[in-house]
Amino acid sequence: MKVDLLQMVEYGGCSAKISPKQLEEILKYLPLPKDPNILVDIDTHDDAGVYRVNDELALVLTTDFFPPVCSDPYEFGQIAAANSISDVYAMGGDPILALNIMMFPAAKLPMEAYADILKGGFDKATEAGVRIIGGHTIDDFPPKYGLAVVGYVHPQKIITNAAAKPGDYLVLTKPVGMGIIMAGQRLGMANETDVNETKRLMKLLNKSGAEVMKKHNIKCATDITGFGLAGHAMKMAKASKVSISIQMKKVPLIGNAYNLVDDGCIPGASFRNLEFVEEHLFEDSTLDYNLKMIAFDAQTSGGLLMCVSPYSVESVLKDLRAEGLTSSAIIGEVTGLKGRYLSLEN
């Protein structure tokens, strides 16, 4: 029986997250534990938590799950697993173990679809060197899938979103526009080439990008997911107490993403992300509106955004491209704090 998971959801992938503004309000009520071994917690809204076991070992802990972002159950499993594992890579860690998180409407989906989702997750986790050793399932609609992941990192080699320094260049490893392209597919506006490329990018592990970061001793990075390029860049700037400027014409885009926005295909998550960032945003008066909305497009399993010293940026780009991340590009820079955390320019 052929199953189209997109028929069951209104929002899929990281577009289904609650608005970052709501999340920020919720987190105000979450007490933070006091423990000297907690090296990274939610205080800076980083990608994962980090807990020191000893002087040589820390655990990286993260979880992520969401409704389907594509029609095929197996591909959905792959994408959800790649997205979940990405947070460990963004922190400079090596993912090791995972647990499945599965919400499955038993009366509305055949068991074969359930099996295919889990198989997709298992295969992608295996590609990452991650062992799935258990999990939890409840009966719930619409279906949702993801992983809780544990990784290792040396306590002195953690990569955080709070270490950007004035003078750093911003390097992005994957093109953006994933939310726009997948919304365009639902509306019959996106072409098959762009949809297939978007799914390929969402299934692409950030493993090779993370290896390049570790090789060049990069200290600050984040992965681009539900809050969009602008949202995650703003969080990085705020955590680091700096300002970040992004030149949107330098940001690599997927296929016809720009034209889809021009035709009115702007997902709702883009407006929620804009609402979150706008009080911290300086917007160039000549900024192209389409590029502005692309900056806020929610990405699913997006690329790494890293802060790179001007002395090593060309070597980093060369290594990223050699690893197959051919769209990697310098898209902006870090400066001292100038009143607003984020600046968007043409």
Helices and strands as residue ranges (DSSP letters): G 5-8, G 13-16, H 20-27, E 38-40, G 42-44, E 49-54, E 57-66, H 73-90, E 94-103, H 111-127, E 131-138, E 144-153, E 169-172, H 178-186, H 192-203, H 207-215, E 220-223, H 228-240, E 243-247, G 248-250, H 257-262, H 268-277, G 278-280, E 281-283, H 289-295, E 304-308, H 313-322, E 329-335, E 342-345
